[in-house]
Amino acid sequence: MTTSAGAGTATLSPPRHQRTPGAADAPAGNRRSGLILATILVGYFMALLDGSIVNVALPSIREKLHANGASLQLVAAGYIIAYAVLLVTGARLGRILGHERLFKAGLAGFTIASLACGLAQNSGELIVFRVIQGIAAAVMLPQVLSLIQQNFQGEARAKAMSAWTAVLASGIVVGQVLGGVLVTANLFGWSWRPVFLVNVPIGIVLYIAALRSLPSVKPQNTAAQNKVDLAGVLTLSPTILALVVPLVLGHDEHWPIWGWVLLAATVPLLVLFLAVERRVARRGTPPILPGRILSMSGMKPSLVVIFLVMTVYAGNLFATAIHLQGALGFSALKTGLAFAPCAASFGLVSYFWRNIPAHLIRRLSVLGLLVGAASMVAQIWMFKDGGYGGLWFYLNQMVFGLGIGIGNAPTMTLALMRVPVTDAADASGTLATNAQLAQVVGIASLGTLYLTVAAGHAVHSAGHAMAYLSGAGVVVTLVAVAFSFHLYRLDKHERAAKAVAAAV
């Protein structure tokens, strides 16, 4: 396989002495490697689904548990907050204790927490169990990319990473669809509960498959690598919470003073976190945010693009799900199916983008984000007068998924392609943390924007709220276009420099 960004297959394969048992390039291990990939990707997909599957169940949760708007946002965002805060730490623990051990431990915890969520008796319990579920996901998910790096070589690894990207891209939208199906089915009269309980049998099957398929590899680390950056965790966590909590609770609490104080504290807390990370690095302990990862060519603008795109994506899905059900009276099933075109186009593009010629990938990423921005403009017209556009809405969802998929999937994968296998855990944790934090910010900020403008509880005011949200989405997506264009220029320059070097 030839990648853009100048990374060939050699970059993706570890040295022979680092290869682990069960590698996918051994013919005798093909079936086992297939089971490995299926096990870790289904586990990954299940955890991603839970970031969005609850969205279409929120009206049912509101009715059955008498939850207010702030509680609903915490049910949706609490999982992702815990996940985002602890992802990088989960990746580091995988390196220390073994990626397969952490995957199985996280999977077991996630399954138990899902059962607890499904049995919750009030919104407070549900929020607590959602946070625990997010912690378990943060233990399990960072191990997936490292397990791919360990068990697959060459073209097999490239295909596995494309499958991983497709799962990452489509998980959020498929969650909306599946959530609508489960809530509408009302299995055993349990209303919203099957949204969480469905994870239990799947988790048990996956755990058994993991016991049978995942190879046990003894970690080989130095004393420094065996340390967790506790100082980084203790300074990053309040930084994220200071940003997210006021955005989540501000609307229902009528924007109290403490909320503005926390938002203002975000900047000095971020400065403190960066200072702590530099001090940790000087002491020889791997920091939670490794400087060598950020210094890799194109990594910083890639993180910005992914953050902006996922902010718009998650915030738009969250608000649209509430709008279709709350303001327009859609059933949970109809709401879920409304996102099926987006799920299909997003997932297909995310898997098959590797067939695009390398020199066109970055250019098409820019074009894809422009298409995504155009679809948000069209959404303003569809919602502003209290309707939703009918057939045009579904077509626009497909276009939105297509554009965002073209813009996001290559950016994520190409950023990881440059990372050596020794840094895979840290890089995947950094990118995944960035993407998940973006979802938190999107749900909190765009969700709050929608709820604030729609406070009149009339169809037209809710339509205007969706129009405002769509306009904000256009602005943010256009900023992502600018950074994506910078990546295109950078990639073009690097390819030209390599061509000159090869000619000499």
N, C-alpha and C positions, 0 to 999 in steps of 0.2 A: 504494500500500500504506500502511496505517496500522499503526504499531507501538505496542506498549505502551511504557512508559517515555517516552512523549511525543516520540519521534523520528519525524518524518515522512520522506518520501522525499527532501525537500530536503537533509536532513542526510546522506543517503547518497550524494549526487551531488556531484562536484567542480564548481567553477565552469567555465564553457564554455571558458575559455582554458587550463584544465588538462587537458582531455580529450585522449586519445591516439588515434592512428590505430587503426582496427579496433574502435571502440566498438560495444557491442552494440545501441545504439539506432539505428544506421544500417542500413536494410533491406538494402542491398547487402552488408553485412558479416555477415549472420545466420549463413551457413554457416561463415564463418571464425571467428566468435565461438563457435559451437558446437564447432569443433575446438579452439579455445583452451581452453574450459572442460573438454572431455573430456581433453585432454592434461595439464593441470595437476592435475585432480582424480584421474585415474588414477595419476599420479606420487605425489600426496599419499597416496592409498589404499595404494599399494604400500609406501611407507615406513612408514605406520601398521601395516600387516599385520606387518611385521618386528619390531614391538614385542611381538607375541604369538604369531606363527605358530610360533615355536620352542618354545613351552610344551609342546605335546603330543609334540614330538620329543625332549624331554629324556631320557626313559628310553632311547631308541635311542642318543643321544649318549653317555649314561653307559656303555652296553654296548660300543659300538664304539670309543670313545676312552678308556675306563677313567677317566672323570671322577668326581671326588668332589662332594659336595653344594655346597661353596663354589664350585667351578668352574661347576657348573650354574647357580647363581644369578648368577654373573658373566656367563655366556653370555646369560642372560635380561636382566640389568640393565645390563651394560656398554654395550650399544647405547643404552639410554635415559639412562644417566648422561651420556654424551658429548653426546647430543642435548639433554638438559635444560640442561647447563652452557653450551652454545654457541648456543642458539636466538636469544637476543636479539642477540648479536653477528652472527649470520647475517642477521638482519633489518636491522641497521645497515649491514652491507656491501652489502646489496641496494640500499639508498637511495644509497650512495656510488657503486657500480659499475654499477648497473642491475639491476632485478629479473629481467628475462628472462635476462641473462647469468649471474646467480648460480643461477637455476633450472636452466639447462642444465649449468652446471659441477657443481652438486650432483648432478644426475641421472647424469651421466657417472661421477662418483666413486662414487656409490651402486651403480651397475651393476658397476663393476670390483671394488668391495669385496665385493659379493654373490658374484661368481665366486670370489674368494679364500676366502670363508667356505665355499663348497661344496667347495673343494679342500683345506681344512685337514686336516693329518695328526695333530694332537693338540689337546687342549683349550686349551693355551696359545696356539697359533696362532689357534684359533677365537675366543678372547676378544679378541686383538689386532685381528683383522679385523672383529669386531663393533663395537669401539670406533671404528675407521676408518669403518665403515658409518654409525655414529651421527653422526660428524662431518660426513659428506657429507649426511646427512638434515638436519642443522642448517643447512647452507648452502642446501638446496633448499626445505624446507617453509615457512620464513617468507615466502618470496616469493609463495606461492599467494594469500593474501588480498590482498596489494598488487596482484597482477596482476588479480584480480577487480575491485578498486577502480578500476584504471586502464582496464579494457576493457569494463566494464558500467555502465549507467546505469539509474536509476529501478527499475521493476518487474523488469527483467532482472537487475539487481544483487541485488534481494531474493531472487529465485528462485535465483540462483547461490550466494548465501550460505546459503540453506536446504540446497542440495545439498552445500555444503562442510560444514555442520554435521552432516548425515546421514553423510557419509563419516567425519568425525571421530568420531562416536558409535559407528558400527558396525564400524570398522576393526579394533579389538582383538578383538571376538568372532568376526568372519569369519576372522581370522587363525587362531584356534583350530580352526575347522571345516576350513579349507583345509589347515592343517598336518596334521590327522588324515588327510585324504584322500591327501595326498602321501606321508606316511610309510607308510601301509597299502599304497598302490599299489606302493611299492618299485621305482620305475622303474629299469630297467637293473641292478637289484640294488644301488642306491646308498643304500638305507636312508634316513637323514635328509637327505642332501645335496640332493635336489631342493627341499627347503624354501627353500634359498637360491638354487640354480641357476635356479629358475623366474623369478627377477627379471631374468636376463640377456637373454633374447629380448624380454621386455616392455620393459626399459629401452632396448634398441636401437631398437625401434619408436617408443617415446615420444620419444627424442632426435631421430629423423628428423622426427617430427611437430612437435616444438618448433622445429626449424630452419625448417620451412615455415610455421608459424602464428604464433609469438609475435612481436609487433611490437617493433622496436628503438627504445627511447626513451632519449634522452640525458639522464642525471641533471642536475638543476639545483640545486646545493647551494652553500651558503656555505662559507667556509673552516672554520668551526666544525663544520658538519654533516658535513664530510668526514673528521672525526677519529673513530677508534674508541676507546671508553673502555677502554683497556688496563688501567688501575688497577682498574676495576670487575671486569673478567674475572679478573684475578690475585687478587682478594680473594673473589669469589663462588665460584670453582672450588674452592678448599680448604674453604670453608664447606660446600658440598654434599658434597664427598668425606668430610669429617669426620663428617657425619651418616650417609651411606649405607654407607661401607665397613665400619664396625663392625657395622652391622645385617646386611649381607650375609655377612660372614665370621665373625661372633661365634659362631654355633652350632657350626660345624665346628672352630673354634679353641678351643672351650670357654671362651669369654668371657674373653680375656686382659686384663691390666691396660691395655695400650695401647689396646684398644678402648674401655674406659670413659673413658680420658683424651681420646681423640678426640671421643667424644660430649659430654663436658663442655666441650671447646673450641669446640663449635658455637656456643654463645651469644656468647662474646666475639668470635669470628670474624664473626658476623652483625652485631654492634655495630660492628666495624671496617669492614665492608662498607658499612653505612649512612652512617658518618662519611665514608668515602672518596667515596661518591656525592654527598653534600652539598657536599664540597669541589670535586669535578669540576664540579658544576652552577654553583657560584659563579664558576668560571673561564671559564664560557661554553661548555664542551664538553658536548654531549648525553650525559648519564649512561646507563649500561646499563639502569638502572631509572628511567625518566623520571618525575619528580614530578608533572608535569601529567597523566600517564595515571592515576596512583593517586588524584589529587585529583578526577577526574571522578565525578559523582554515581553512587553505587551500585557503583563499581568494586571497592573493597576488600572489601565483603561478597560480591560476586560471585566474586572470587578465592578467598575462603575456602570458599564452597559448592563450587566446581569442584574445589578441592584435596581436600576431604574426600570428595566423591563419587568422584573418580577413584582415591583411595587405597583405598577399599573395593572398588571395581570391579576394579581391576587385581590387588590382593592376593587377592581371592576367586577370580578366574579362575585365577591362577597356582597357588594351593594346591589348588583343586578339580581341575585337570588332573592334578597329581601324585597326588592322592588316588585319583582314579578309575582311573588306570593302575597306580600302585604298590601301593595297598592292596586295591583291589577287582578288579584284573586286567582292566580294560577294555582293548580294543585301541586303537591310536591313532585309527583311524577312528571307533569307537564313542564315544571321548572327544570327538573333534572335533565329531561330530554332536550330542552332548549339549548343546552350546552353540548349536545352530542356532535354537531357539526364542527365546533371548535376543537373538541377532543380528537376527532378523526383527523382533521387537517394538521393539527399541532403534532400529534403522535407520528403520522406518516412522514411528515417533513423531517422530524427529529431523527427518524431512523434512516431515511434514504438520502439525506443530504450529502453523504459521502460519495454519491455517484456524480455530484457536480464537479466539473473540472476545477483543479486546485486554484488556478489563477482567477477564477470567477467567484470563489466562495465569499471572500471578504466584501466584494462589490455587491453580491446578492444579499449579504447581511444588511448592508445599508439600505438597499431597496426594500427588503422585507420589513424593516422598521418603519420606513416611509409608508408602506402599505398598511401597517398596523396603525399608524397615526391617522391615515385617511379613513380607516374603518371606525375610529373613535369620533372623527368629525361626522361621519354618517350617523353614528349613534345619537349625536345631539339632535339631529333632525327627527329621528325615530321616536325619541322619548319626550321632547320638549312640550308637546301639547297634551300629554297624558296618555298617549297610546304607546305602542311598542314597535310598529312598523310591519306587523304580520310576517309574510313570507320574506320580506327584505331583512327582517331581524335575523332569521336563520341563515340566510345567505351571507349576511354581514358577519355572523359568528364564525362561519367557515373561513371567510377572508381574514378575519382577525387572527384566528389560529394559524393560518398559513403564513401571514406576515410576521407575527411574533415568533413563530417557530423557526422561520428562516433567519431571523435576526438573532435569536437566543441560542439555539442548539449548537451551531458552529462555534460561536464565541466561547461557550462553556467547554466544549470538547477540545478545541484548538489550544485553549489555555492549558488544559491538562496534558496534552500531547507532549509539551516541552518539558514536563516534570520528570526527573529521573525516578526510578522505582524506590530509591531510598527516601525520597521526599513525598511519596504518593499519599501517605496518611495525612501529613500536615497540609498538603495542597488541597486534597479533597475536603478536609475539614474546613479550611479557609474559604473555599468556594461555596461549599454547602452552607456554612454559617452565613456568608454574605447573602445567598439566595433566600435562606429562611428568614433572616432578619428583615430583608426587603418585603417578604410577605407580611410580617408583623406590622411594619410601617405602613404598608399598603392597606391592610385591613383597618388599622387604627386611624390613619389620616384620611383616606378616601371614604372609609366607612363613617367616620365622624362628620365629614363634609356632607355626605348624603343625608345622614340622620338630622343634622342641624338645619339644612335647607328644607327638608321634607317635614319639618316639625308641625306644619299646618294640618297634616293628616288628610289632605285632600289629594285626589288623583293628580290634579294639575300641579300642586306644589311638589309632589313626589316626582312628577315628570321634569319639572324645573331642576330638582335636585340631581336627577340623572344627567341632565344637560350640563349642569355645573361640573359634576364629576367627570363627564366625558371631556369637557374642555380642559380640565386639569390634566387628564390623561394624555391629551394631545400635546400639551406643553412639555410634560415629563418625557414622553416618547421622542419628541424632537431633540431634546437634550441628549438622549441616548443615541440618536442618529449622529450627532456631532462627534461623540466619542467613538462610535463605530466607524465613522469616516476616518478618524485619526488612526484606528487600527488598520484600516485598509491602506493608508499611506505608509504606515510603518512596515506592514507586510510587503508592500510593493518595493520599498527601499531595501529590505533584507534580501528579497529574491534577486534584485538587481545586483547587490553586492556579492552574493554567492555566485551569480553567473559570471561576474568579472573575475572572481577568485578562481573559478573553475577554468576559465579561458587562459589564465596565466599559468 
